[in-house]
Amino acid sequence: MTDFKWKANTIQTLLSTELNSLANNYGALGVEFDNASGLWLKASFLLTVTFGSNPTAGNTCDLYLIPALDGTNYSDYTSGASGYEQGTSYIGGFTLQDKTTIQRVPFGLGQQGAIELPPSKFKVLLINKSGVAFPSSGSTVTMLASMYQSA
């Protein structure tokens, strides 16, 4: 019988400067992650942000996974600053606290578990529903992808 263990990829930054001064109810489209060759099965995500004004406690920054299933073309209306929500691509929200000190909000851990990744290129889209604008720099969304491998 073969034993399996959980293998993690290196942490990938999917959104950084795209989040600079992101207004409330606007979106930011991240960089492309090519999962067609790595074939990572699942991922957890982390939002890191220090707001200049307190966001409303319990508000979220919503995360969408936008695949390019044919390897080239992404969904319409994902230009970034549109704030367009793609219901079929929604993977979850980062729930915020009412504070201006740094917030490191994980998603895809614990009870909800890691998010399944498509075996294709994809980008993430973050919609800011915090109630306030993002700071002018320093915010990120990172991803830790994982898979099983035989031991």
Secondary structure by P-SEA (a helix, b strand, c coil): cbbbbbbbcccccccccccccccccbbbbbbbbbccccccccbbbbbbbbbcccccccccbbbbbbbccccccccccccccccccccccccccccccccccccccccccccccbbbbccccbbbbbbccccccccccccbbbbbbbbbbcc
